[in-house]
Amino acid sequence: MCMTWGLARGEAFLPRTSLYELKRLMAAETETKPRLRLLIAMHRKQGKSLDEITDACGVPRRTVHGALERFRERGVGAAHAVKQSGRPDRLTVEQLRNLRKRLLRSPLKQGFNQAFWTTRMIVALVKREYGVAFTPQWMWALLCRLGFSCKKPRPTHYKSSPREVAAFKKKRGAKSQLREENGAPSFVWTSAVSS
């Protein structure tokens, strides 16, 4: 059973564009998908059926029909995909600027009981101030985008001597052999400019 799709072919397909113009556009195209779409359009301009184009291009019939529909609706510009705007940002530019200013100040001044910002604290701050919930992973990415870097505080012994520590670092190099006793790491955020 052969389905008729009602799509024009030959000179009736893309009547304002010649076969020569389609060949020229395809030769100049560097991306794969637009090249394939232009090839499909060239075959249709030559009067070929959907099945002949499917065999010639090695793609499913549905792909051929979709490409021809695109050309019918949008003309030759349909070779390229329309740029999708994507999901809008959850915080406005002004809110992000305000958040950055707040994070440069101490968390103690923002109503928290710790001296350094943690990801969870920032998530809570954004939820409280802007009414937007972020997961810690998304907040991590957002903070990096705002120019903050994550630092892991290293514990120091209360009896340690700064001279002995400096001598040890010179002797052992920059890599420290100390291990964290608590198990789970605790990360804090600082401005990349201030570190």
URLIN-V20509 format. One record per residue. N is the residue number from 1. SS is DSSP state (H for helix, E for strand, C for the rest). OMEGA is omega in radians with two decimals (* if undefined). Layout:
n=N ss=SS omega=OMEGA
n=N ss=SS omega=OMEGA
This chain:
n=1 ss=C omega=-3.14
n=2 ss=C omega=-3.13
n=3 ss=C omega=3.02
n=4 ss=C omega=-3.03
n=5 ss=C omega=3.12
n=6 ss=C omega=3.11
n=7 ss=C omega=3.13
n=8 ss=C omega=3.06
n=9 ss=C omega=-3.12
n=10 ss=H omega=-3.11
n=11 ss=H omega=3.11
n=12 ss=H omega=3.10
n=13 ss=C omega=-3.06
n=14 ss=C omega=-3.02
n=15 ss=C omega=-3.12
n=16 ss=C omega=-3.09
n=17 ss=C omega=-3.13
n=18 ss=C omega=3.07
n=19 ss=H omega=3.11
n=20 ss=H omega=3.13
n=21 ss=H omega=3.10
n=22 ss=H omega=3.11
n=23 ss=H omega=3.13
n=24 ss=H omega=3.11
n=25 ss=H omega=-3.13
n=26 ss=H omega=3.14
n=27 ss=H omega=-3.12
n=28 ss=H omega=-3.07
n=29 ss=C omega=-3.14
n=30 ss=C omega=-3.11
n=31 ss=C omega=-3.02
n=32 ss=H omega=-3.07
n=33 ss=H omega=3.09
n=34 ss=H omega=3.09
n=35 ss=H omega=3.13
n=36 ss=H omega=3.14
n=37 ss=H omega=3.10
n=38 ss=H omega=3.08
n=39 ss=H omega=3.09
n=40 ss=H omega=3.12
n=41 ss=H omega=3.11
n=42 ss=H omega=3.12
n=43 ss=H omega=-3.14
n=44 ss=H omega=3.11
n=45 ss=H omega=3.09
n=46 ss=C omega=3.06
n=47 ss=C omega=-3.11
n=48 ss=C omega=3.11
n=49 ss=C omega=3.12
n=50 ss=H omega=-3.13
n=51 ss=H omega=3.11
n=52 ss=H omega=3.13
n=53 ss=H omega=3.10
n=54 ss=H omega=3.13
n=55 ss=H omega=-3.09
n=56 ss=H omega=-3.06
n=57 ss=H omega=3.13
n=58 ss=C omega=3.12
n=59 ss=C omega=3.12
n=60 ss=C omega=3.14
n=61 ss=H omega=-3.14
n=62 ss=H omega=3.10
n=63 ss=H omega=3.13
n=64 ss=H omega=-3.12
n=65 ss=H omega=3.12
n=66 ss=H omega=3.13
n=67 ss=H omega=3.14
n=68 ss=H omega=3.07
n=69 ss=H omega=3.11
n=70 ss=H omega=-3.13
n=71 ss=H omega=-3.14
n=72 ss=H omega=-3.09
n=73 ss=H omega=-2.97
n=74 ss=H omega=-3.13
n=75 ss=H omega=-3.05
n=76 ss=H omega=3.12
n=77 ss=H omega=-3.12
n=78 ss=H omega=3.11
n=79 ss=H omega=3.14
n=80 ss=C omega=3.12
n=81 ss=C omega=3.07
n=82 ss=C omega=-3.14
n=83 ss=C omega=3.11
n=84 ss=C omega=-3.10
n=85 ss=C omega=-3.14
n=86 ss=C omega=-3.11
n=87 ss=C omega=3.10
n=88 ss=C omega=3.12
n=89 ss=C omega=-3.12
n=90 ss=C omega=3.05
n=91 ss=C omega=3.12
n=92 ss=C omega=3.11
n=93 ss=H omega=3.13
n=94 ss=H omega=3.11
n=95 ss=H omega=3.11
n=96 ss=H omega=3.11
n=97 ss=H omega=3.12
n=98 ss=H omega=3.12
n=99 ss=H omega=3.13
n=100 ss=H omega=3.12
n=101 ss=H omega=3.14
n=102 ss=H omega=-3.10
n=103 ss=H omega=3.08
n=104 ss=H omega=3.06
n=105 ss=C omega=-3.11
n=106 ss=C omega=3.06
n=107 ss=H omega=3.13
n=108 ss=H omega=3.12
n=109 ss=H omega=-3.12
n=110 ss=H omega=3.10
n=111 ss=C omega=3.09
n=112 ss=C omega=-3.06
n=113 ss=C omega=3.09
n=114 ss=C omega=-3.08
n=115 ss=C omega=-3.12
n=116 ss=C omega=3.12
n=117 ss=E omega=2.96
n=118 ss=C omega=-3.12
n=119 ss=H omega=-3.13
n=120 ss=H omega=3.11
n=121 ss=H omega=-3.13
n=122 ss=H omega=3.06
n=123 ss=H omega=3.14
n=124 ss=H omega=3.13
n=125 ss=H omega=-3.13
n=126 ss=H omega=3.11
n=127 ss=H omega=-3.10
n=128 ss=H omega=-3.02
n=129 ss=H omega=-3.02
n=130 ss=H omega=3.13
n=131 ss=C omega=-3.12
n=132 ss=C omega=-3.13
n=133 ss=C omega=3.06
n=134 ss=C omega=2.96
n=135 ss=C omega=3.10
n=136 ss=H omega=-3.13
n=137 ss=H omega=3.13
n=138 ss=H omega=3.12
n=139 ss=H omega=3.10
n=140 ss=H omega=-3.13
n=141 ss=H omega=3.14
n=142 ss=H omega=3.13
n=143 ss=H omega=3.08
n=144 ss=H omega=3.11
n=145 ss=H omega=3.13
n=146 ss=C omega=3.09
n=147 ss=C omega=3.10
n=148 ss=E omega=3.08
n=149 ss=E omega=-3.09
n=150 ss=E omega=3.12
n=151 ss=E omega=3.09
n=152 ss=E omega=-3.12
n=153 ss=C omega=3.12
n=154 ss=C omega=3.14
n=155 ss=C omega=3.05
n=156 ss=C omega=-3.13
n=157 ss=C omega=-3.07
n=158 ss=C omega=3.13
n=159 ss=C omega=-3.05
n=160 ss=C omega=3.14
n=161 ss=C omega=3.13
n=162 ss=H omega=3.12
n=163 ss=H omega=3.14
n=164 ss=H omega=3.11
n=165 ss=H omega=3.13
n=166 ss=H omega=3.12
n=167 ss=H omega=3.12
n=168 ss=H omega=3.14
n=169 ss=H omega=3.10
n=170 ss=H omega=-3.10
n=171 ss=H omega=-3.05
n=172 ss=H omega=-3.08
n=173 ss=C omega=-3.06
n=174 ss=C omega=-3.09
n=175 ss=C omega=3.12
n=176 ss=C omega=-3.13
n=177 ss=C omega=-3.13
n=178 ss=C omega=3.09
n=179 ss=C omega=-3.14
n=180 ss=C omega=-3.08
n=181 ss=C omega=-3.03
n=182 ss=C omega=-3.11
n=183 ss=C omega=-3.09
n=184 ss=C omega=-3.14
n=185 ss=C omega=3.07
n=186 ss=C omega=-3.09
n=187 ss=E omega=3.07
n=188 ss=E omega=-3.10
n=189 ss=E omega=3.06
n=190 ss=E omega=3.10
n=191 ss=E omega=3.13
n=192 ss=C omega=-3.13
n=193 ss=C omega=-3.05
n=194 ss=C omega=-3.07
n=195 ss=C omega=*
